[in-house]
Structure formats: structure tokens, C-alpha cells
Amino acid sequence: MIGLGDIYKVMEAVVPLYAALLMGYGSVRWWRLFTPEQCEAINRFVSLFTLPFFTLEFTLRTDPFSMNYSVIAADAISKVIIVVILFAWAKFTTKGSYGWSITSFSLANLTSSLVIGVPMLKAMYGPFAQEIVVQLSVVQSLVWLTLLLFVLELRKSNNEITSSSPVIVVDSSNGGGDGSETDSDIEKVGVSKDLNVEKPSICTLMKKVMGKLVTNPNSYACFIGITWACIAKRGHFEIPEIIEGCVLIMSKAGAGMAMFSMGLFMGSQEKLVTCGASLVFYGLTLKFIAGPMAMAIGSFAVGLRGDLLRTAIIQAVVPQSITSFIYAHEYGLHAEVLSTAVIFGMLTCLPVLVAYYVVLELIPN
């Protein structure tokens, strides 16, 4: 059962994040400490250094041999459901777009489980629920955030290739036989990518994408962590303290620097909430309704029951992943929507989580 002490533990985890957010916001909005170029550099530092170490640190401590594969399967089914729906929306409707499909997937499926999910689920259902949340966080980093990174890089590389506009010379003379040409006879025209630029081949595009990913530390962090975890758990030994210290000195800054970077981004915008009320509602609907509904379908599909079912559904209600904002900012895709989703999600998550807890208690075991 949830008590005031449990709520306080959640606040202990959330309030420092908002302190970092406020300091980032004030650094730009009030104190003018950073230029836009410096803000971009800070976000890049977070994306390429602190977040990979943060991911590495918690995957190093995972026990891959004790994972609950039924819950992981339910989580996979739920995400595949969302992917199929969003792909069909982008492919077969006039209002759909692949860019918004990527953002919608992040809004519906990616969570900050370690920040809020761990203390909240432990208070609700005990230590086993905490372990489930940690396992799903590892899978999220290993599989889904890696795929998100791949798709964002694919989109960026495709745009870079197709946006190169060659300049051609068009002869607009009236056909006179003197062969003379003046400035009015010749026009330099930039050719639209939609008309005359050939789409890049799959091989060209994939080569460019993989070339970018192999230089991105996020591509390695979780794989290195889970590989070490397998070796360590099988051999029954601990990570050397000197190695652990090297990881911790960077990983401890992960969540705080991510929130600080988000504050810098918000402070650089004209308005505190730049995406508008309709997009805020859209994001919260995906997070608090669509995501948990998909997880419920996946959970029933694999036969989850009792507290395991409740844990699986409630962890899907946990607020938006901070990492998804960092990636969105780095790749220039709806960062304002993701930042708003993180902030409003954290502000509204406690009553929503408690409401889900009360409703799910009515489901018989």
C-alpha cells in the first residue's frame, strides 16, 4: 500500500531533477550565461558522454539470467502494436508522417522508469516489482533506445543526402540563330529534391548511417554493460572498484545534466510551453492512455496475472524518458514536444499512477 513515506521517496527522486531543470532555464533566460552555440555543445556532451555512462552504470549491475521473459515479451508486443499503428498512419493517411510517428512512439512507449518507476512500484508491490522495472529499463536501453537512435540517424542521413540541391543551367532563349546568350537568357535554378534528385540507394544510406552509429557511444554503452553483466554473473565476481569509479564519476551526472540541458533548451524558447495546448494533450494521452493500453494487451497476450500484470501496466504509465528528449534535441525532431512531455508528465504522474493503482486493484488475481 502507498503511504506518505512512499510519496516522499518519489519526491526525493523528482525534486533534484527539477532543481537541475530550473538552473538550466535560469542560466539562459535570466542570467544569460550561455550562448545558443554553447547550449548545443552542452546537449551534445550530455548525449555523447553522460548518458552513455549512465546507461552503462545500471546495466553493469543487471542479472541477465534472472530476467522475467514473460514481462519482456509483453513489453515487446505492446511496442510492436504501437509501431504497426504508427507505420500504417504514416503510410496510408494524408495527415501521417514518419517524423511524427517517431515522436509518437517515444511519447507512448519510452519511460523514465529508474527515476520514478523504481521507488513508486516498490512501494506498490514490493521488491519484485522494482526488479521488473529495472529489467525493462535495461531492455529499453538495449533494444528500443538503440532502435530509436538508428531511426533518427537514418532520417537525418536521408535528409542530408536528398537535401543537396544541384544547380543546373536552363537555356531560356527564344531560339534565335545568333547563338548569343545574355543574363536574361540563362537562369540558375536549384532543383528540388522531390523533382530531380534521385533518392539515395539503400546501400548508400545504410553505409552513412552505420558510419555515424559506430562513432556514437550510445551504440556501445548498453551492449558493453550487458556483456559484462553476463560474464560477471556467470563467473560470480564483481566489477573492480577502479573500473566502477571511472564509470560512476560520469554516470552520476547523467540524469541531472540531461535535465539541465532541457532547462537550457526551454530557456532558449520564446515561450515556456512552445508546442501548444493541443500537442501537450496529445503527448499526455499517448503516455497515460495509449501506452498502458498497449501494455495491457501485450500482458494479456502472454498470460500475465495478479501483481505481475499490475506492475507491467503501471510501469507503462511512468513519465516520458529524459533520454528521448536529448535524442530529439540532438537530431532536431520535435524537441519542444518531448521536453514538454517530460515536464508535464512528472508533474501529473503521481495522481495518475495512484489512480491506475486503485483501478487495477479491482481486477481479480
C-alpha positions in Angstrom: 0.0 0.0 0.0 1.2 3.5 -0.8 1.9 5.8 2.2 3.2 9.3 2.7 6.7 8.0 3.1 6.5 6.4 -0.3 5.3 9.6 -1.9 8.2 11.4 -0.2 10.7 8.9 -1.7 9.3 9.7 -5.1 9.6 13.4 -4.4 13.2 12.8 -3.3 14.0 11.5 -6.7 12.0 14.1 -8.7 12.7 17.4 -6.9 16.5 17.3 -7.6 15.8 16.8 -11.3 13.6 19.9 -11.3 16.3 21.8 -9.5 18.7 21.0 -12.3 16.0 22.0 -14.9 15.4 25.3 -13.1 19.1 26.1 -13.0 19.4 25.3 -16.8 16.4 27.5 -17.5 17.7 30.4 -15.4 21.2 30.2 -16.9 19.7 31.2 -20.3 16.5 33.1 -19.5 17.6 35.2 -16.5 21.4 35.2 -16.3 22.4 34.9 -19.9 25.4 32.6 -19.1 25.3 30.6 -22.3 25.1 31.4 -26.0 23.0 29.2 -28.3 26.1 27.5 -29.6 27.2 26.7 -26.0 23.8 25.3 -25.2 24.1 23.0 -28.3 27.5 21.9 -27.1 26.2 21.1 -23.6 23.4 19.0 -25.1 25.9 17.2 -27.3 28.1 16.5 -24.3 25.1 15.0 -22.5 24.2 12.9 -25.5 27.6 11.5 -26.1 29.2 11.3 -22.7 27.0 11.4 -19.6 24.0 9.4 -20.9 26.1 6.5 -22.2 27.9 6.3 -18.9 24.5 6.5 -17.1 23.2 3.6 -19.2 26.4 1.6 -18.7 26.3 2.0 -15.0 22.9 0.5 -14.4 23.3 -2.3 -17.0 26.6 -3.4 -15.3 24.6 -4.3 -12.2 21.9 -6.3 -14.1 21.4 -10.0 -13.7 20.6 -11.2 -17.2 19.9 -14.8 -16.0 17.0 -13.8 -13.7 15.0 -11.7 -16.1 11.3 -12.2 -16.3 10.9 -13.0 -20.0 7.1 -13.0 -19.9 7.1 -9.4 -19.0 9.7 -8.6 -21.5 7.6 -10.3 -24.2 4.5 -8.4 -23.1 6.6 -5.2 -23.4 7.8 -6.1 -26.9 4.2 -6.9 -28.0 3.0 -3.6 -26.7 5.7 -1.6 -28.6 5.1 -3.6 -31.8 1.4 -2.7 -31.6 2.3 1.0 -31.4 4.8 0.7 -34.2 2.4 -1.0 -36.5 -0.4 1.6 -35.9 2.0 4.5 -36.4 3.5 3.0 -39.5 0.0 2.5 -41.0 -0.9 6.1 -40.0 2.2 7.5 -41.7 1.9 5.2 -44.8 -1.7 5.3 -45.6 -3.1 8.6 -44.3 -2.6 12.1 -45.6 -2.0 13.6 -42.2 0.5 11.0 -41.1 4.3 11.5 -41.2 7.3 9.4 -40.3 8.8 12.2 -38.3 5.7 12.4 -36.1 5.5 8.6 -35.9 9.0 8.5 -34.4 8.0 11.2 -31.8 4.7 9.5 -31.1 6.5 6.2 -30.4 8.7 7.9 -27.9 5.7 9.6 -26.2 3.8 6.3 -25.9 6.5 3.9 -25.0 9.7 5.3 -23.6 9.7 5.9 -19.8 11.9 7.3 -17.0 11.5 4.1 -15.1 14.6 4.4 -13.0 13.8 7.8 -11.7 10.1 7.4 -10.7 9.2 3.8 -11.6 11.6 2.1 -9.2 10.5 3.9 -5.9 6.8 4.0 -6.9 6.5 0.4 -8.0 8.5 -0.8 -5.0 6.0 1.0 -2.7 3.1 -0.5 -4.5 4.1 -4.2 -5.0 7.4 -4.7 -3.2 11.0 -5.6 -4.3 9.9 -7.9 -7.1 8.2 -5.0 -8.9 11.3 -2.9 -8.5 13.3 -5.7 -10.2 10.8 -5.9 -13.1 11.2 -2.1 -13.7 15.0 -2.3 -13.7 14.8 -5.2 -16.2 12.5 -3.4 -18.5 14.8 -0.3 -18.3 17.7 -2.4 -19.4 15.7 -3.8 -22.3 14.6 -0.3 -23.2 18.2 0.9 -23.4 19.5 -2.2 -25.1 16.7 -2.5 -27.7 14.3 0.4 -28.0 16.5 3.4 -27.5 19.1 1.8 -29.8 16.4 1.4 -32.5 15.3 5.0 -31.8 18.9 6.2 -32.3 19.1 4.1 -35.5 15.8 5.5 -36.9 16.8 9.1 -36.1 20.2 8.7 -37.7 18.5 7.1 -40.7 16.2 10.1 -41.0 19.0 12.6 -40.6 21.2 10.9 -43.1 18.4 10.6 -45.7 17.7 14.3 -45.3 21.3 15.2 -45.7 21.7 13.2 -48.9 18.4 14.3 -50.5 18.7 18.0 -49.5 21.8 18.6 -51.5 20.4 20.6 -54.4 22.5 20.7 -57.5 22.4 23.9 -59.7 21.6 23.4 -63.4 21.7 25.8 -66.2 18.4 26.3 -68.1 18.6 27.8 -71.6 15.6 30.1 -71.9 16.5 31.8 -75.2 13.8 32.3 -77.8 15.6 30.0 -80.3 17.3 32.8 -82.3 20.1 31.6 -84.5 22.8 34.1 -83.4 23.9 31.8 -80.6 24.3 34.9 -78.2 23.4 34.4 -74.6 22.6 37.1 -72.0 21.9 37.0 -68.3 18.2 37.0 -69.1 18.6 34.0 -71.4 20.2 31.8 -68.7 18.8 31.0 -65.2 20.5 29.1 -62.4 17.8 27.0 -60.8 18.1 25.0 -57.6 16.5 21.7 -58.3 14.0 20.4 -55.7 14.8 17.0 -54.2 11.2 16.0 -54.9 11.7 16.5 -58.6 15.1 15.8 -60.0 17.4 14.4 -57.3 17.5 10.7 -57.2 16.7 9.0 -53.9 19.8 7.5 -52.3 20.2 3.8 -52.6 19.7 1.6 -49.6 23.4 0.7 -49.6 24.5 4.3 -49.7 22.1 5.3 -46.9 22.9 2.4 -44.7 26.6 2.9 -45.1 26.2 6.5 -44.0 24.0 5.6 -41.0 26.3 2.8 -39.8 29.3 5.1 -40.2 27.6 7.6 -37.8 26.4 5.0 -35.3 29.8 3.3 -34.9 31.2 6.6 -33.6 28.3 7.2 -31.2 29.0 6.0 -27.6 25.3 5.3 -27.1 25.6 2.4 -29.6 28.0 0.6 -27.3 27.1 1.5 -23.7 24.3 -0.9 -23.1 25.9 -3.7 -25.1 29.1 -3.4 -23.1 27.2 -3.3 -19.8 25.0 -6.3 -20.6 28.0 -8.3 -21.9 29.9 -7.6 -18.6 26.8 -8.5 -16.6 26.6 -11.9 -18.3 30.2 -12.6 -17.7 30.2 -11.4 -14.1 27.0 -13.2 -13.1 28.2 -16.4 -14.7 31.7 -16.2 -13.1 30.4 -14.9 -9.8 32.7 -11.9 -9.5 32.2 -8.1 -9.0 33.4 -5.3 -11.2 36.8 -3.9 -10.0 36.3 -0.8 -7.9 38.7 1.2 -10.0 36.6 0.5 -13.1 33.4 1.2 -11.2 34.8 4.5 -10.1 35.6 5.5 -13.6 32.1 4.8 -14.7 30.4 6.4 -11.7 32.2 9.7 -11.9 30.5 10.3 -15.3 27.2 8.4 -14.8 26.2 10.3 -11.6 25.9 13.4 -13.8 23.6 11.6 -16.3 20.1 12.5 -15.2 21.0 15.9 -13.7 22.9 17.1 -16.8 20.0 15.8 -19.1 17.5 17.9 -17.1 19.9 20.9 -17.1 20.2 20.6 -20.9 16.4 20.5 -21.1 16.3 23.7 -19.0 18.7 25.4 -21.4 16.5 24.4 -24.3 13.4 25.7 -22.6 15.1 29.0 -21.6 16.1 29.5 -25.3 12.5 29.3 -26.5 10.2 32.3 -26.7 7.5 30.6 -24.5 7.8 28.2 -21.6 5.4 25.8 -23.5 6.1 26.3 -27.2 4.3 23.3 -28.6 0.8 24.5 -27.7 -2.0 23.0 -25.6 -3.2 20.6 -28.2 0.2 18.9 -28.5 0.5 18.8 -24.7 -2.8 16.9 -24.6 -1.7 14.7 -27.4 1.5 13.7 -25.6 -0.2 13.1 -22.3 -2.8 11.0 -24.0 -0.2 8.8 -25.6 1.7 8.5 -22.4 -1.1 7.9 -19.9 -3.6 6.1 -22.1 -2.2 4.6 -25.3 1.0 3.2 -23.8 -0.7 1.5 -20.9 -3.5 0.1 -23.1 -0.9 -1.4 -25.5 0.9 -2.9 -22.5 -2.3 -4.3 -21.1 -2.9 -6.1 -24.5 0.6 -7.4 -24.5 0.3 -8.6 -20.9 -3.0 -10.5 -21.5 -1.5 -12.0 -24.7 1.3 -13.7 -22.7 -0.9 -14.6 -19.8 0.3 -12.2 -17.0 -1.9 -12.2 -13.9 -2.1 -10.7 -10.5 0.6 -8.2 -9.3 2.8 -9.1 -12.2 0.1 -7.8 -14.6 -0.5 -4.7 -12.5 3.2 -4.0 -12.4 3.6 -4.3 -16.1 0.7 -1.9 -16.8 1.7 0.7 -14.2 5.3 0.9 -15.3 4.0 1.9 -18.7 2.4 5.0 -17.0 5.7 6.3 -15.8 6.6 9.7 -17.3 8.5 10.3 -20.5 12.1 9.2 -20.9 14.6 12.1 -20.5 16.9 10.4 -23.0 14.2 10.7 -25.7 14.4 14.5 -25.3 18.2 14.5 -25.6 18.0 12.4 -28.8 15.2 14.6 -30.2 17.2 17.8 -29.5 20.4 16.3 -30.9 18.6 15.2 -34.1 16.3 18.2 -34.4 12.9 16.4 -34.2 10.2 17.9 -32.1 12.4 18.5 -29.1 9.8 21.1 -27.8 7.2 18.4 -27.6 9.4 15.9 -25.8 10.6 18.5 -23.3 7.0 19.5 -22.5 6.0 15.8 -22.2 8.8 15.2 -19.7 7.9 18.2 -17.5 4.1 17.8 -17.6 4.5 14.0 -17.2 6.5 14.4 -14.0 4.1 17.0 -12.6 1.0 14.9 -13.2 2.3 11.3 -12.8 1.7 10.9 -9.1 -2.1 11.2 -9.2 -2.3 9.2 -12.4 -0.1 6.4 -11.0 -2.2 6.3 -7.9 -5.4 6.2 -10.0 -4.1 3.3 -12.0 -3.1 1.5 -8.8 -6.6 1.9 -7.3 -8.4 0.7 -10.5 -6.1 -2.2 -11.1 -6.6 -3.4 -7.5 -10.2 -4.1 -8.6 -9.0 -6.7 -11.1 -9.2 -10.2 -9.6 -6.0 -12.3 -9.5 
